[in-house]
Amino acid sequence: MDIENRKTEGRQTYKEQAYQKIKDAILFNRFRIGAIYSQESICKELGISKTPLREALLELQTDGYVTFCRGRGVLIQPVSYEKARDILESRIMMEPLCAQLAAQRVTEEELAAMQKLLTSLQEGLPSEDGQRLYRIDHGFHRAVIRAAHNEMFYRFLDVVLDHYLRFEVKSVYNNSIDARKVYQEHQKVYDAIAGRNEKKAFKAMETHLKNSFARTLPEYWKK
């Protein structure tokens, strides 16, 4: 095995590290959607060596994040209107169901994890650190999906949530009023799940997603 790609005990391979660094740079707008970057500039910007970079980029191309442009570099792949619509429809159809299932199946440990994320979100609001708050936000959504105890739903929505970040306008946590609304909507989802109220959990998640889409993606969400 190439020394650049070997996996040490308890650690990611260099390729996996490179993949995550590039993906994060795309999701949180360090790399601009639609821009073309040379492999050398990506190496320099993110501190990645060439061998794991190439292998990470091939995987990112398969996953739809980048495209190789012969002789020019690597294109940060834009999200088409149709792809964005598919992502929004997937979330609005599946996440409320996951919240409903979570109200049936959630464990005390999972409730504690959700509450910890809500506390971190609330405490972090004054910082307006968008990247950190979005990570907590999506951590909460993943915790709800995980609590549904349906592996297929989780695997699918884990991918969908990442692709959603590619085109969402990440301004909500820069606005104290909207940020507080997001926190309160998350709290309602948690309260319904903790209260084992399936109908309220479904409705709370559905309402939160519709509000989120209207706040940050009005050009895609017209319902």
Residue frames as a rotation matrix with the C-alpha (Angstrom) as fourth column:
MET 1
0.576 0.817 0.000 0.00
0.817 -0.576 0.000 0.00
0.000 0.000 -1.000 0.00
ASP 2
0.055 -0.525 0.849 1.23
0.412 -0.763 -0.498 3.51
0.910 0.377 0.174 -0.86
ILE 3
-0.579 -0.374 -0.725 2.73
0.804 -0.114 -0.583 5.18
0.135 -0.920 0.367 2.19
GLU 4
-0.932 0.266 0.245 0.63
-0.251 -0.964 0.092 8.29
0.260 0.024 0.965 1.39
ASN 5
-0.127 0.983 -0.132 -2.54
-0.656 0.017 0.754 6.25
0.744 0.183 0.643 1.75
ARG 6
-0.528 -0.090 -0.844 -1.82
0.354 0.880 -0.315 3.88
0.772 -0.465 -0.433 4.60
LYS 7
0.440 0.763 0.474 -4.07
-0.289 -0.379 0.879 3.91
0.850 -0.523 0.053 7.62
THR 8
-0.758 -0.652 0.012 -2.60
-0.178 0.190 -0.965 4.09
0.627 -0.734 -0.261 11.08
GLU 9
-0.472 0.586 -0.659 -4.52
0.794 0.608 -0.027 2.66
0.384 -0.536 -0.752 14.01
GLY 10
0.023 0.621 -0.784 -7.40
0.863 -0.408 -0.298 4.91
-0.505 -0.669 -0.545 15.04
ARG 11
-0.340 -0.203 -0.918 -6.68
-0.136 -0.956 0.261 7.45
-0.930 0.214 0.297 12.30
GLN 12
0.802 0.590 -0.097 -8.02
-0.118 -0.003 -0.993 8.31
-0.586 0.808 0.067 8.88
THR 13
0.155 -0.719 0.677 -5.96
0.939 0.320 0.125 7.57
-0.307 0.617 0.725 5.80
TYR 14
-0.675 -0.456 -0.580 -4.32
0.244 -0.880 0.409 10.55
-0.697 0.135 0.705 4.16
LYS 15
-0.856 0.426 0.292 -6.81
0.277 -0.099 0.956 10.21
0.436 0.899 -0.033 1.32
GLU 16
0.056 0.927 -0.371 -9.74
0.916 0.101 0.389 10.31
0.398 -0.361 -0.843 3.74
GLN 17
-0.075 -0.169 -0.983 -8.29
0.682 -0.727 0.073 13.38
-0.727 -0.665 0.170 5.43
ALA 18
-0.941 -0.313 -0.130 -7.84
0.107 -0.638 0.763 15.06
-0.322 0.704 0.634 2.04
TYR 19
-0.536 0.819 0.204 -11.38
0.600 0.200 0.775 14.14
0.594 0.538 -0.599 1.02
GLN 20
0.244 0.678 -0.694 -12.85
0.969 -0.192 0.153 15.68
-0.029 -0.710 -0.704 4.18
LYS 21
-0.374 -0.462 -0.804 -10.76
0.461 -0.845 0.271 18.85
-0.805 -0.269 0.529 3.93
ILE 22
-0.995 0.003 0.102 -11.77
0.091 -0.411 0.907 19.49
0.045 0.912 0.409 0.32
LYS 23
-0.295 0.955 -0.027 -15.40
0.742 0.247 0.624 18.64
0.602 0.164 -0.781 0.98
ASP 24
0.149 0.299 -0.943 -15.54
0.888 -0.460 -0.005 21.01
-0.436 -0.836 -0.334 3.96
ALA 25
-0.716 -0.488 -0.499 -13.95
0.224 -0.838 0.498 23.74
-0.661 0.245 0.710 1.84
ILE 26
-0.841 0.491 0.227 -16.74
0.222 -0.069 0.973 23.27
0.494 0.868 -0.051 -0.71
LEU 27
-0.053 0.913 -0.404 -19.60
0.883 0.231 0.408 23.01
0.466 -0.336 -0.819 1.80
PHE 28
0.424 0.189 -0.886 -18.55
0.758 -0.609 0.233 26.09
-0.495 -0.771 -0.401 3.73
ASN 29
0.938 0.218 0.268 -17.62
0.343 -0.679 -0.649 28.24
0.040 0.701 -0.712 0.72
ARG 30
0.265 -0.925 -0.271 -13.86
-0.053 -0.295 0.954 28.34
-0.963 -0.239 -0.128 1.14
PHE 31
-0.872 -0.372 0.318 -13.88
0.279 0.154 0.948 27.17
-0.401 0.916 -0.030 -2.48
ARG 32
-0.409 0.740 -0.533 -16.38
-0.648 -0.647 -0.402 29.01
-0.643 0.181 0.745 -4.67
ILE 33
0.086 0.564 0.822 -19.05
0.389 0.740 -0.549 27.02
-0.917 0.366 -0.156 -6.47
GLY 34
0.921 0.304 0.242 -18.45
0.309 -0.194 -0.931 27.21
-0.236 0.933 -0.273 -10.23
ALA 35
0.570 -0.789 -0.228 -14.79
-0.788 -0.604 0.120 28.22
-0.233 0.111 -0.966 -9.86
ILE 36
0.856 -0.403 -0.323 -11.87
0.164 0.806 -0.569 26.24
0.489 0.434 0.756 -11.29
TYR 37
0.657 -0.667 0.351 -8.81
-0.669 -0.300 0.681 25.55
-0.349 -0.682 -0.643 -9.12
SER 38
0.150 -0.704 -0.695 -5.51
-0.611 0.486 -0.624 23.96
0.777 0.518 -0.357 -10.04
GLN 39
0.717 0.047 -0.696 -4.49
0.374 0.817 0.439 20.90
0.589 -0.575 0.568 -8.07
GLU 40
-0.359 -0.927 -0.103 -1.38
0.667 -0.178 -0.723 22.80
0.653 -0.329 0.683 -6.97
SER 41
-0.527 0.205 0.825 -3.48
-0.423 -0.905 -0.046 25.63
0.737 -0.373 0.563 -5.50
ILE 42
0.635 0.770 -0.062 -5.68
-0.377 0.379 0.845 23.15
0.674 -0.513 0.531 -3.63
CYS 43
0.330 -0.622 -0.710 -2.60
0.719 0.653 -0.238 21.46
0.612 -0.432 0.662 -2.18
LYS 44
-0.669 -0.673 0.316 -1.22
0.363 -0.667 -0.651 24.80
0.649 -0.320 0.691 -1.04
GLU 45
-0.225 0.676 0.702 -4.52
-0.574 -0.674 0.465 26.12
0.787 -0.298 0.540 0.33
LEU 46
0.722 0.676 0.147 -5.38
-0.548 0.429 0.718 23.03
0.422 -0.599 0.681 2.36
GLY 47
-0.052 -0.840 0.540 -1.97
-0.982 0.141 0.125 21.58
-0.181 -0.524 -0.832 3.12
ILE 48
0.728 0.361 0.582 -2.51
-0.228 0.929 -0.291 18.35
-0.646 0.079 0.759 1.19
SER 49
-0.439 -0.898 -0.026 0.14
-0.393 0.166 0.904 16.37
-0.808 0.408 -0.426 -0.66
LYS 50
-0.458 0.227 -0.859 -0.34
-0.885 -0.210 0.416 15.33
-0.086 0.951 0.297 -4.28
THR 51
-0.904 0.061 -0.423 -1.02
-0.082 0.946 0.313 11.59
0.419 0.318 -0.850 -4.06
PRO 52
-0.626 0.738 -0.252 -3.94
0.669 0.342 -0.660 11.69
-0.401 -0.581 -0.708 -1.56
LEU 53
-0.434 0.466 -0.771 -5.23
-0.396 -0.867 -0.301 14.83
-0.809 0.175 0.561 -3.29
ARG 54
-0.694 0.127 -0.708 -5.64
-0.694 0.144 0.706 13.06
0.191 0.981 -0.012 -6.62
GLU 55
-0.827 0.376 -0.418 -7.37
0.362 0.925 0.115 10.07
0.430 -0.056 -0.901 -5.06
ALA 56
-0.563 0.639 -0.524 -9.65
0.452 -0.292 -0.843 12.28
-0.692 -0.711 -0.124 -2.95
LEU 57
-0.508 0.348 -0.788 -10.61
-0.641 -0.763 0.077 14.32
-0.575 0.544 0.611 -6.03
LEU 58
-0.829 0.214 -0.517 -11.53
-0.289 0.628 0.723 11.18
0.480 0.748 -0.458 -7.95
GLU 59
-0.665 0.605 -0.438 -13.86
0.746 0.573 -0.341 10.17
0.045 -0.553 -0.832 -5.13
LEU 60
-0.463 0.478 -0.746 -15.29
0.124 -0.799 -0.589 13.69
-0.878 -0.365 0.311 -4.88
GLN 61
-0.737 0.203 -0.645 -15.97
-0.674 -0.296 0.677 13.58
-0.053 0.933 0.355 -8.62
THR 62
-0.788 0.454 -0.417 -17.87
0.292 0.870 0.397 10.31
0.543 0.191 -0.818 -8.19
ASP 63
-0.443 0.607 -0.660 -19.88
0.844 0.034 -0.536 11.92
-0.303 -0.794 -0.527 -5.37
GLY 64
0.297 0.670 0.681 -20.77
0.903 -0.430 0.029 14.93
0.312 0.606 -0.732 -7.52
TYR 65
0.597 -0.083 -0.798 -18.72
0.500 -0.739 0.451 17.65
-0.627 -0.668 -0.399 -5.83
VAL 66
-0.021 -0.698 -0.716 -16.09
-0.448 -0.634 0.630 18.34
-0.894 0.334 -0.300 -8.49
THR 67
0.911 0.170 0.376 -15.38
0.257 0.480 -0.839 17.80
-0.323 0.861 0.393 -12.18
PHE 68
-0.119 -0.993 -0.010 -11.97
0.446 -0.063 0.893 17.56
-0.887 0.102 0.451 -13.84
CYS 69
0.907 0.300 -0.294 -11.49
-0.089 -0.547 -0.832 20.09
-0.411 0.781 -0.470 -16.66
ARG 70
0.514 -0.753 0.410 -8.71
0.831 0.557 -0.019 18.87
-0.214 0.350 0.912 -18.92
GLY 71
-0.203 -0.768 0.608 -5.82
0.839 -0.456 -0.296 21.32
0.504 0.450 0.737 -19.01
ARG 72
0.026 0.298 0.954 -7.57
-0.114 -0.948 0.299 23.80
0.993 -0.117 0.010 -16.73
GLY 73
-0.825 -0.317 0.468 -7.95
-0.483 -0.033 -0.875 22.25
0.293 -0.948 -0.126 -13.28
VAL 74
-0.749 0.559 -0.356 -10.80
0.649 0.727 -0.225 21.15
0.133 -0.400 -0.907 -11.04
LEU 75
-0.505 0.683 0.528 -14.27
-0.260 -0.704 0.661 22.68
0.823 0.197 0.533 -11.27
ILE 76
-0.929 0.362 0.078 -16.27
-0.017 0.169 -0.985 23.02
-0.369 -0.917 -0.151 -8.04
GLN 77
-0.785 0.581 0.214 -19.46
0.502 0.395 0.770 21.57
0.363 0.711 -0.602 -9.40
PRO 78
-0.737 0.618 0.276 -22.55
-0.665 -0.735 -0.131 23.83
0.121 -0.280 0.952 -9.22
VAL 79
-0.713 0.624 0.318 -25.86
0.340 0.705 -0.622 22.37
-0.613 -0.336 -0.715 -8.06
SER 80
-0.862 0.440 0.252 -28.49
0.155 -0.245 0.957 22.44
0.483 0.864 0.143 -10.79
TYR 81
-0.465 0.790 0.399 -32.01
-0.867 -0.498 -0.024 23.66
0.180 -0.357 0.916 -10.11
GLU 82
0.372 0.641 -0.672 -33.28
-0.518 0.744 0.423 20.11
0.771 0.191 0.608 -10.63
LYS 83
-0.274 -0.563 -0.780 -30.75
0.412 0.664 -0.624 18.66
0.869 -0.492 0.050 -8.18
ALA 84
-0.940 -0.047 0.339 -31.63
-0.248 -0.591 -0.768 21.30
0.236 -0.805 0.544 -5.58
ARG 85
-0.052 0.996 0.067 -35.32
-0.935 -0.072 0.347 20.51
0.350 -0.045 0.936 -5.97
ASP 86
0.261 0.091 -0.961 -34.59
-0.045 0.996 0.082 16.80
0.964 0.022 0.264 -5.53
ILE 87
-0.699 -0.620 -0.356 -32.71
0.349 0.139 -0.927 17.52
0.625 -0.772 0.119 -2.30
LEU 88
-0.765 0.473 0.437 -35.47
-0.637 -0.653 -0.409 19.73
0.092 -0.591 0.801 -0.87
GLU 89
0.230 0.902 -0.366 -38.14
-0.789 0.393 0.472 17.18
0.569 0.180 0.802 -1.76
SER 90
-0.051 -0.330 -0.943 -36.11
0.226 0.916 -0.333 14.39
0.973 -0.230 0.028 -0.16
ARG 91
-0.936 -0.352 -0.017 -35.74
0.109 -0.243 -0.964 16.32
0.336 -0.904 0.266 3.08
ILE 92
-0.561 0.769 0.307 -39.35
-0.826 -0.544 -0.146 17.47
0.055 -0.336 0.940 3.32
MET 93
0.333 0.693 -0.639 -40.66
-0.614 0.674 0.411 13.96
0.716 0.256 0.650 2.65
MET 94
0.201 -0.344 -0.917 -38.26
0.285 0.916 -0.281 11.95
0.937 -0.205 0.282 4.82
GLU 95
-0.770 -0.626 0.119 -37.12
0.065 -0.263 -0.963 14.01
0.634 -0.734 0.244 7.79
PRO 96
-0.236 0.736 0.635 -40.60
-0.935 -0.350 0.058 14.57
0.265 -0.580 0.771 9.29
LEU 97
0.676 0.441 -0.590 -41.12
-0.338 0.897 0.284 10.81
0.655 0.007 0.756 9.07
CYS 98
-0.182 -0.829 -0.529 -37.80
0.367 0.441 -0.819 10.27
0.912 -0.343 0.224 10.83
ALA 99
-0.753 -0.023 0.658 -38.90
-0.509 -0.614 -0.603 12.65
0.418 -0.789 0.451 13.59
GLN 100
0.323 0.939 0.118 -42.13
-0.879 0.251 0.406 10.69
0.352 -0.235 0.906 13.92
LEU 101
0.562 -0.180 -0.807 -40.23
0.117 0.983 -0.138 7.41
0.819 -0.017 0.574 14.15
ALA 102
-0.562 -0.822 0.097 -37.81
0.076 -0.168 -0.983 8.98
0.824 -0.545 0.157 16.63
ALA 103
-0.280 0.548 0.789 -40.74
-0.899 -0.437 -0.015 9.79
0.336 -0.713 0.615 18.90
GLN 104
0.792 0.558 -0.246 -41.48
-0.475 0.818 0.326 6.06
0.383 -0.142 0.913 18.94
ARG 105
0.784 -0.483 -0.389 -37.95
0.390 0.872 -0.296 4.69
0.482 0.080 0.872 19.16
VAL 106
0.247 -0.767 0.593 -35.59
-0.376 -0.640 -0.670 7.24
0.893 -0.057 -0.446 20.71
THR 107
0.215 -0.281 -0.935 -33.41
0.796 0.605 0.002 6.14
0.565 -0.745 0.354 23.63
GLU 108
0.894 0.079 -0.441 -32.55
0.381 -0.653 0.655 8.20
-0.236 -0.753 -0.614 26.68
GLU 109
-0.070 -0.993 -0.095 -28.95
0.599 -0.118 0.792 8.40
-0.797 -0.002 0.603 25.47
GLU 110
-0.434 -0.036 0.900 -30.12
0.873 -0.263 0.411 9.79
0.222 0.964 0.145 22.13
LEU 111
0.684 0.702 0.199 -32.33
0.590 -0.693 0.414 12.36
0.428 -0.166 -0.889 23.84
ALA 112
0.610 -0.540 -0.579 -29.36
0.406 -0.414 0.814 13.44
-0.680 -0.732 -0.033 25.94
ALA 113
-0.436 -0.798 0.417 -27.26
0.767 -0.088 0.635 13.83
-0.470 0.597 0.650 22.78
MET 114
0.002 0.540 0.842 -29.97
0.810 -0.495 0.316 15.98
0.587 0.681 -0.438 21.16
GLN 115
0.890 0.372 -0.264 -30.25
0.453 -0.652 0.608 18.14
0.054 -0.661 -0.748 24.27
LYS 116
0.163 -0.920 -0.356 -26.49
0.567 -0.208 0.797 18.63
-0.807 -0.332 0.488 24.36
LEU 117
-0.532 -0.319 0.784 -26.54
0.846 -0.244 0.475 19.81
0.039 0.916 0.400 20.74
LEU 118
0.428 0.770 0.474 -29.40
0.666 -0.623 0.411 22.22
0.611 0.140 -0.779 21.48
THR 119
0.779 -0.209 -0.591 -27.49
0.442 -0.486 0.754 23.65
-0.444 -0.849 -0.287 24.42
SER 120
-0.301 -0.950 0.085 -24.39
0.681 -0.152 0.717 24.10
-0.668 0.273 0.692 22.25
LEU 121
-0.275 0.284 0.918 -26.51
0.852 -0.371 0.370 25.80
0.446 0.884 -0.140 19.59
GLN 122
0.770 0.638 0.003 -28.13
0.544 -0.658 0.520 28.17
0.334 -0.399 -0.854 22.08
GLU 123
0.568 -0.619 -0.543 -24.83
0.411 -0.358 0.838 29.05
-0.713 -0.699 0.051 23.74
GLY 124
-0.412 -0.823 0.391 -23.15
0.731 -0.042 0.681 29.58
-0.544 0.566 0.619 20.37
LEU 125
0.428 0.695 0.577 -25.75
0.903 -0.349 -0.250 31.96
0.027 0.628 -0.777 18.89
PRO 126
0.848 -0.072 -0.525 -24.10
0.069 -0.967 0.244 35.19
-0.525 -0.243 -0.816 20.14
SER 127
-0.111 -0.992 0.065 -20.84
0.183 0.044 0.982 34.23
-0.977 0.121 0.177 18.40
GLU 128
0.703 0.471 -0.533 -22.44
-0.462 -0.269 -0.845 34.27
-0.541 0.840 0.028 14.94
ASP 129
-0.505 -0.863 0.016 -19.81
-0.642 0.389 0.661 31.67
-0.576 0.323 -0.751 13.98
GLY 130
0.277 0.796 -0.538 -21.76
-0.949 0.139 -0.283 30.37
-0.151 0.589 0.794 11.00
GLN 131
-0.147 -0.385 -0.911 -19.59
-0.603 0.765 -0.226 27.35
0.784 0.517 -0.345 10.21
ARG 132
-0.971 -0.237 0.043 -19.64
-0.167 0.532 -0.830 26.07
0.173 -0.813 -0.556 13.80
LEU 133
-0.451 0.872 0.191 -23.37
-0.593 -0.133 -0.794 26.71
-0.667 -0.472 0.577 14.20
TYR 134
0.253 0.523 -0.814 -24.21
-0.950 0.293 -0.107 24.97
0.183 0.800 0.571 10.94
ARG 135
-0.570 -0.501 -0.651 -22.23
-0.345 0.865 -0.364 21.94
0.745 0.017 -0.667 12.07
ILE 136
-0.929 0.291 0.227 -24.23
-0.158 0.243 -0.957 21.85
-0.334 -0.925 -0.180 15.31
ASP 137
-0.117 0.933 -0.340 -27.47
-0.876 -0.259 -0.407 22.43
-0.468 0.250 0.848 13.39
HIS 138
0.181 0.155 -0.971 -26.84
-0.791 0.610 -0.050 19.53
0.584 0.777 0.233 11.04
GLY 139
-0.868 -0.461 -0.186 -25.60
-0.226 0.698 -0.679 17.44
0.443 -0.547 -0.710 13.95
PHE 140
-0.588 0.738 0.331 -29.04
-0.504 -0.015 -0.864 17.88
-0.632 -0.675 0.380 15.52
HIS 141
0.288 0.714 -0.638 -30.78
-0.953 0.152 -0.261 16.81
-0.089 0.683 0.725 12.31
ARG 142
-0.236 -0.449 -0.862 -28.55
-0.524 0.806 -0.276 13.75
0.818 0.387 -0.425 12.05
ALA 143
-0.958 -0.096 0.271 -29.27
-0.287 0.395 -0.873 12.92
-0.023 -0.913 -0.406 15.71
VAL 144
-0.096 0.991 0.089 -33.01
-0.766 -0.017 -0.642 12.97
-0.635 -0.130 0.761 14.99
ILE 145
0.347 0.195 -0.917 -32.57
-0.857 0.463 -0.225 10.82
0.381 0.865 0.328 11.89
ARG 146
-0.639 -0.668 -0.381 -30.35
-0.412 0.716 -0.563 8.40
0.649 -0.202 -0.733 13.82
ALA 147
-0.793 0.365 0.488 -33.01
-0.457 0.174 -0.873 8.12
-0.403 -0.915 0.028 16.55
ALA 148
0.215 0.869 -0.446 -35.47
-0.974 0.160 -0.159 6.82
-0.067 0.469 0.881 13.94
HIS 149
-0.254 -0.442 0.860 -33.41
-0.457 0.839 0.296 3.61
-0.852 -0.318 -0.415 13.97
ASN 150
0.843 0.378 0.383 -33.72
0.185 0.464 -0.866 3.06
-0.505 0.801 0.321 10.23
GLU 151
-0.038 -0.999 0.027 -30.29
0.356 0.011 0.934 2.51
-0.934 0.045 0.356 8.71
MET 152
-0.218 -0.012 0.976 -31.42
0.975 0.029 0.218 3.08
-0.031 0.999 0.006 5.12
PHE 153
0.813 0.532 0.236 -33.00
0.526 -0.845 0.094 6.43
0.250 0.048 -0.967 5.98
TYR 154
0.699 -0.580 -0.419 -29.87
0.074 -0.524 0.848 7.50
-0.711 -0.624 -0.323 7.83
ARG 155
-0.238 -0.860 0.451 -27.45
0.618 0.225 0.754 6.54
-0.749 0.458 0.478 5.07
PHE 156
0.009 0.323 0.946 -29.51
0.962 -0.260 0.079 8.32
0.272 0.910 -0.313 2.42
LEU 157
0.874 0.454 0.173 -30.20
0.394 -0.870 0.295 11.49
0.284 -0.190 -0.940 4.41
ASP 158
0.418 -0.823 -0.385 -26.60
0.412 -0.206 0.888 11.75
-0.809 -0.530 0.253 5.60
VAL 159
-0.518 -0.563 0.644 -25.62
0.812 -0.087 0.577 12.29
-0.269 0.822 0.502 1.95
VAL 160
0.223 0.713 0.665 -28.59
0.825 -0.501 0.260 14.58
0.519 0.491 -0.700 1.29
LEU 161
0.847 0.108 -0.521 -27.71
0.445 -0.680 0.583 16.87
-0.291 -0.725 -0.624 4.21
ASP 162
-0.152 -0.968 -0.199 -24.17
0.490 -0.248 0.836 17.37
-0.859 0.029 0.512 2.91
HIS 163
-0.563 -0.041 0.825 -25.37
0.818 -0.167 0.550 18.18
0.115 0.985 0.127 -0.60
TYR 164
0.577 0.816 0.019 -27.92
0.787 -0.563 0.252 20.62
0.216 -0.130 -0.968 0.85
LEU 165
0.461 -0.471 -0.753 -25.07
0.408 -0.641 0.650 22.68
-0.788 -0.606 -0.103 2.30
ARG 166
-0.452 -0.702 0.551 -23.60
0.802 -0.050 0.595 23.09
-0.390 0.711 0.585 -1.19
PHE 167
-0.545 0.282 0.789 -26.31
0.554 -0.586 0.592 25.51
0.629 0.760 0.163 -2.28
GLU 168
0.470 0.714 -0.519 -27.95
0.871 -0.282 0.401 26.79
0.140 -0.640 -0.755 0.90
VAL 169
0.161 -0.348 0.924 -27.44
0.023 -0.934 -0.356 30.51
0.987 0.079 -0.142 1.50
LYS 170
0.039 -0.232 -0.972 -25.59
0.874 0.480 -0.079 30.35
0.485 -0.846 0.221 4.82
SER 171
-0.558 -0.196 0.807 -26.73
0.002 -0.972 -0.234 33.63
0.830 -0.129 0.542 6.31
VAL 172
0.416 0.901 -0.123 -29.28
0.175 0.054 0.983 32.58
0.892 -0.431 -0.135 8.90
TYR 173
0.484 -0.262 -0.835 -26.82
0.871 0.236 0.431 32.50
0.084 -0.936 0.342 11.80
ASN 174
-0.716 -0.668 0.201 -25.61
0.654 -0.743 -0.140 35.99
0.243 0.031 0.970 10.96
ASN 175
-0.362 0.716 0.596 -29.06
-0.334 -0.697 0.635 37.31
0.870 0.031 0.491 11.77
SER 176
-0.961 -0.132 0.241 -29.88
-0.267 0.241 -0.933 37.13
0.065 -0.962 -0.267 15.47
ILE 177
-0.157 0.978 0.136 -33.66
-0.895 -0.083 -0.437 37.07
-0.417 -0.190 0.889 14.89
ASP 178
0.459 0.308 -0.834 -33.55
-0.737 0.656 -0.164 34.23
0.496 0.689 0.528 12.36
ALA 179
-0.529 -0.736 -0.423 -30.94
-0.306 0.630 -0.713 32.36
0.792 -0.247 -0.559 14.40
ARG 180
-0.790 0.311 0.529 -33.20
-0.539 0.060 -0.840 32.46
-0.293 -0.949 0.120 17.45
LYS 181
0.274 0.929 -0.250 -36.12
-0.944 0.210 -0.255 31.20
-0.185 0.306 0.934 15.34
VAL 182
0.097 -0.319 -0.943 -34.03
-0.524 0.789 -0.321 28.24
0.846 0.525 -0.091 14.16
TYR 183
-0.888 -0.456 0.057 -33.12
-0.262 0.401 -0.878 27.37
0.377 -0.795 -0.476 17.72
GLN 184
-0.463 0.788 0.406 -36.76
-0.730 -0.080 -0.679 27.58
-0.503 -0.610 0.612 18.85
GLU 185
0.421 0.599 -0.681 -37.90
-0.882 0.447 -0.153 25.36
0.213 0.665 0.716 15.96
HIS 186
-0.333 -0.618 -0.712 -35.27
-0.295 0.785 -0.545 22.77
0.896 0.029 -0.443 16.88
GLN 187
-0.903 0.004 0.429 -36.45
-0.427 0.082 -0.900 22.94
-0.039 -0.997 -0.072 20.48
LYS 188
0.056 0.997 0.045 -40.02
-0.939 0.068 -0.338 22.18
-0.340 -0.023 0.940 19.39
VAL 189
0.289 -0.041 -0.957 -38.81
-0.584 0.784 -0.210 19.13
0.759 0.619 0.202 17.45
TYR 190
-0.729 -0.641 -0.238 -36.91
-0.170 0.507 -0.845 17.93
0.663 -0.576 -0.479 20.51
ASP 191
-0.669 0.512 0.538 -39.84
-0.687 -0.151 -0.711 18.54
-0.283 -0.845 0.453 22.89
ALA 192
0.368 0.858 -0.359 -42.19
-0.929 0.353 -0.109 16.52
0.034 0.374 0.927 20.69
ILE 193
0.088 -0.418 -0.904 -39.73
-0.306 0.853 -0.424 13.63
0.948 0.314 -0.053 20.41
ALA 194
-0.878 -0.465 0.115 -38.96
-0.219 0.175 -0.960 13.69
0.426 -0.868 -0.255 24.14
GLY 195
-0.441 0.805 0.396 -42.69
-0.787 -0.134 -0.602 13.74
-0.432 -0.577 0.693 24.84
ARG 196
-0.845 0.025 0.534 -43.15
0.192 0.946 0.261 10.71
-0.499 0.323 -0.804 22.56
ASN 197
0.215 0.930 -0.297 -45.73
-0.024 -0.299 -0.954 12.63
-0.976 0.212 -0.042 20.54
GLU 198
-0.350 -0.436 0.829 -45.42
0.696 0.471 0.542 11.28
-0.627 0.767 0.139 17.02
LYS 199
0.436 0.615 0.657 -47.84
0.895 -0.373 -0.245 13.69
0.095 0.695 -0.713 15.33
LYS 200
0.941 -0.112 -0.319 -46.26
-0.006 -0.949 0.315 16.76
-0.338 -0.295 -0.894 16.93
ALA 201
0.021 -0.994 0.105 -42.77
0.093 0.106 0.990 15.52
-0.995 -0.011 0.094 16.07
PHE 202
-0.166 0.006 0.986 -43.74
0.948 0.277 0.158 15.07
-0.273 0.961 -0.052 12.42
LYS 203
0.714 0.573 0.402 -45.38
0.665 -0.735 -0.133 18.50
0.220 0.363 -0.906 12.25
ALA 204
0.764 -0.476 -0.436 -42.58
-0.025 -0.697 0.716 20.29
-0.645 -0.536 -0.545 14.12
MET 205
-0.279 -0.907 0.314 -39.93
0.353 0.207 0.912 18.95
-0.893 0.366 0.263 11.74
GLU 206
-0.029 0.350 0.936 -42.06
1.000 0.017 0.025 19.66
-0.008 0.937 -0.350 8.67
THR 207
0.912 0.408 -0.034 -42.70
0.410 -0.910 0.066 23.25
-0.004 -0.074 -0.997 9.82
HIS 208
0.425 -0.837 -0.345 -39.02
-0.013 -0.387 0.922 23.78
-0.905 -0.388 -0.175 10.61
LEU 209
-0.399 -0.610 0.685 -37.90
0.662 0.325 0.675 22.58
-0.635 0.723 0.274 7.18
LYS 210
0.314 0.588 0.745 -40.47
0.926 -0.361 -0.105 24.69
0.208 0.723 -0.659 5.32
ASN 211
0.952 0.014 -0.307 -39.41
0.135 -0.916 0.377 27.74
-0.276 -0.400 -0.874 7.32
SER 212
0.106 -0.994 -0.019 -35.72
0.150 -0.003 0.989 26.99
-0.983 -0.108 0.149 6.70
PHE 213
-0.284 -0.172 0.943 -36.22
0.919 0.233 0.319 26.62
-0.275 0.957 0.092 2.96
ALA 214
0.652 0.616 0.442 -38.21
0.707 -0.704 -0.062 29.88
0.272 0.353 -0.895 2.83
ARG 215
0.812 -0.379 -0.443 -35.54
0.054 -0.708 0.704 31.71
-0.581 -0.596 -0.555 4.84
THR 216
-0.016 -0.992 -0.127 -32.49
-0.268 -0.118 0.956 30.65
-0.963 0.050 -0.264 2.89
LEU 217
-0.867 -0.312 0.388 -33.66
0.231 0.439 0.868 29.20
-0.442 0.842 -0.309 -0.44
PRO 218
-0.051 0.946 -0.319 -36.72
-0.148 -0.323 -0.935 31.15
-0.988 -0.001 0.156 -1.62
GLU 219
-0.183 -0.052 -0.982 -35.67
-0.951 -0.245 0.190 30.78
-0.250 0.968 -0.005 -5.25
TYR 220
-0.863 -0.145 -0.485 -35.99
-0.291 0.926 0.242 26.99
0.414 0.349 -0.841 -4.94
TRP 221
-0.747 0.584 -0.317 -38.83
0.651 0.548 -0.525 26.72
-0.132 -0.599 -0.790 -2.41
LYS 222
-0.883 0.451 0.132 -42.03
-0.335 -0.800 0.497 28.23
0.330 0.394 0.858 -3.76
LYS 223
-0.318 0.798 -0.511 -44.59
0.512 0.599 0.616 26.23
0.798 -0.066 -0.599 -1.80
